[in-house]
Amino acid sequence: MSSRTLPLLFINLGGEMLYILDQRLRAQNIPVDKAKKADWIEDDRRRVMNDIITTMFNKKFLEELFKPQELYSKKALRTVFDRLAHASIMRLNQASMDKLYDLMTMAFKYQVLLCPRAKDILLVSFNHMDAIKDFVKDTPSVLSQVDETYRQLIEMYTPLSSGEFQLIRQTLLIFFQDMHIRVSIFLKDKVQNSNGRFVLPISGPVPHGTHIPGLIRMFSCNGEEVKRLQFRNGGNYTGVLGEGSFEMFGERVIKLGTNMYSVSRPVETHMSGTSKNSAQKKSVNTAPNPLAKEELNMLARLMGGMEVQKLGNADSGFRVNLFATDEEEEEALISRPDEFSYDVIKIQATKNQQANAELAKIMGDFTEEAGEPCSSIANSKGDDLLAMMDGL
């Protein structure tokens, strides 16, 4: 497995999360008594997006993220995005957070599967980065954080060989291999089967640097072409893709990683029949895993800067529902598979004064470089990291 996969996984899943939240915040119906002025909804949407992106691209956090390391477990990565989604005044209940994470993971899984070349995963990442940059184009301090991440991505990934990118792609596919959540957009477009598995096309443009299949050339020992044979390729290939820009600006060529929610249409997620049945039959191991505890201890140190303060006014934030109605959200919460009900894992950081001091130090670093307090810390009213991990 590649030790350079985590930053790409985090940035692409984060980009999909921002697409979904932006679409839901635009469509969210805020009660009339809270909409005191016409631009209240738009102002809060921008505030939420800025807060999440500020936290997501914090310098100290990314320094840790870009260090060569193995992927987090699925539970630990889910914890990161739970934390990130609540880094502002917005609140999601558990069912909506489940749906959000399902949409994120299945969208990026589909993009990885469709990449013509393994290296195109980097172009997908740049498409997400381009959209994120557009979200914060009016906030220079946050924009500079995004630009710095661009530079880190270019510096780390552009020198890699095709073989190293193939290993990154394989690592991502191993991470996603057991996820078969049905998504209405994919089902309607007939790119996903009823069992949650994707349908891969056998037509369209071929990868850059390759030829349209259908020709066999034979060469002599001297390297001279001596014979050509034609064969039917079984597809409908239209040509060769361009190289695409691997710089901060430029034409990315491929559309994978762009915002598929820009055209408003309802999106539903469903556990596939196989996955749902296996989730109900699966026995839960109640014995705490020492490796999991160590991973969460490390995660607590890494995410120490995402600590948020509880505000006295419990109504200062607003809730976002990823379902069409509150009734659908409640029904989804009731029918939530057992595999998502995790036992409590005690975190060592709560008992160790030295670890607490280290967390406090890291928390102090999670402020904007320009000296402006990070609003995701000052304005959020979410639970702290350790309390949130009680849900694991």
Phi, psi and omega in degrees: 000148182279139178271006181245022185271328188304313180301320180293320178298314181296313184293319181288318175295321177297320177297317178295323177299317180294322176302312184293314181296320178299317180294318181288324178293326177290327183268349186296135176267108179271134179308145185300323183294339178268336181276077186287340177216161189297328184263016182299314184296314181295318179298317180289326176299314179296322180296315179298313182297316179297318181296315181294316182292323176301315179290320183296324185251026176299138186300311183295321179297315182291329176301319177288321183295323186277357175290138179304127183194163177285161177296149171293160172292165180300321180294317181293319179294322176298322178298319178302314184282332169303314182294317183293319181295336181253028180274016179215201182280351181285146178229138175239136174279176190298321181294318178292323178293322176301314182295318178302312182293323177299315179297318179301308186291319182290325178295313181289324176302315180298320179296319179296318180297326185272352181302123179300318175239155176299325181294338181292348174301327178291324176294323175299317179298319179292327175297318176296316180297321178300317180291320178297319178299323179291328178298326186245025184297338181263007180236091187304321183295320178286324179300322179294327177295318180294318179298322178296323178292322173308310183297322178294319179297315180297316182295321184278320193257332182296330178283351186291149179279169178298324179296320179292323176292325177296323177292322176298315179298317179297320179297318178296317181293325175297320179297321185268356195297333181263006182261113181227059180273130178280132181239132188301321180300315181291322179293317180293325178278001178060033175255003178222135178278170181294342177271004177090000180268146185276152176257116183267135185284155174241037179212178180096188182289148177267162184300154176299139179087003179240174178245156176295127182296149180140358183230130174248125178246134180248139185238153176275178179297336181273000180087010180269137179288128183244342183200148175231139176231137177261146174215157180281127184274348177078004179232185179233077186273137188255346182153190183253134177291153173288173183293319184085148183273128176254024176256179182295329178234157176136173180279122182279346178074302181273151182263355178299132181097355175277173189280106179278356179262007181295331171263117188291124172203148184296144180235124178239152175236146180218139172292133177294155184304316181296314183293321182293317180295318180293329179292324181287328183274342187291130177276141182266128178278113185278347180287126181297138180271117182298327178293322178295321179296319178294321179297319180289328174299315177297319179295322178298319178293319181295322185263013182305326181286349177274007178302135180236154183263142176279130179265153182293326182273109184286348182259012185286340179258183176222153184263140177247132181250122179274001176258165182293324180223164176295327180296319179295323179294316180295321179295320178295324179293321180292321183269015181299129182300151182296335184292346178267358180264096186266147174287160180287135174245123180287133182261129183298332185298339181285341185252348187255113183296324179296319178294322178298320179295322179294319177298318179297321179295315179296321180300323179294335178282342183276063172231161182292143185297332183284358178097354179278131182300142181287118186292340178291338177269317187286329190252347184284148178238029181282169175289159180284170188301315186292322177294322180294327181289350174298339180280355180283000000 
